[in-house]
Amino acid sequence: MGMMKKVAALGVAKKVYDEARKPHNQAKIKQAVQQVRNRRSQGRSS
């Protein structure tokens, strides 16, 4: 049972990695990171 969990987790991790390598997804990730940074910087300045 434990080995099946590891195999499933590895499959999910590979899928996430493969999707993150696509250029249009990289742009989405960069945009999301920038939004988080903007929100955090606004919270600190108040």
N, C-alpha and C positions, 0 to 999 in steps of 0.2 A: 504494500500500500504506500509506504513512504517513498519507494523508488518511483512509483507512478506520479506522485506529486511533483517530484524533482523533474521528471521528464516533461510533464505538463508545464511547469514553470519555465523550463528551458525553451520550450516551444513558443510560449508567450513572449519571452524575452527576445527571442530571435525575430519574431514578427514585429515587435516594437522597434527593434534595432533597424530592421530592413525598411520599415516605413519612415523612420527618422532620417534615413540617408537620402530620401527623395527630395529634390530641390524645392518643390512647392511646399512640402511639409517642413523643411528647414526654415522657410520664410515664415510659416505659421508659428513655429516654435520661437523664433527670434522675436516676433511681434508679441507673443504672449509673455515672454521674459521681460521685454521692455515695459509692457503694461504693469507687470508686478513691480518692477523697479520704480516706475513712476508713482504707483500707489504708496509704496513704502517711503519714498522720499517726501511725498506730500504729508504723510502722517508724522514724520519726524520734525518738519518745519513748523508745525502748529504748536 
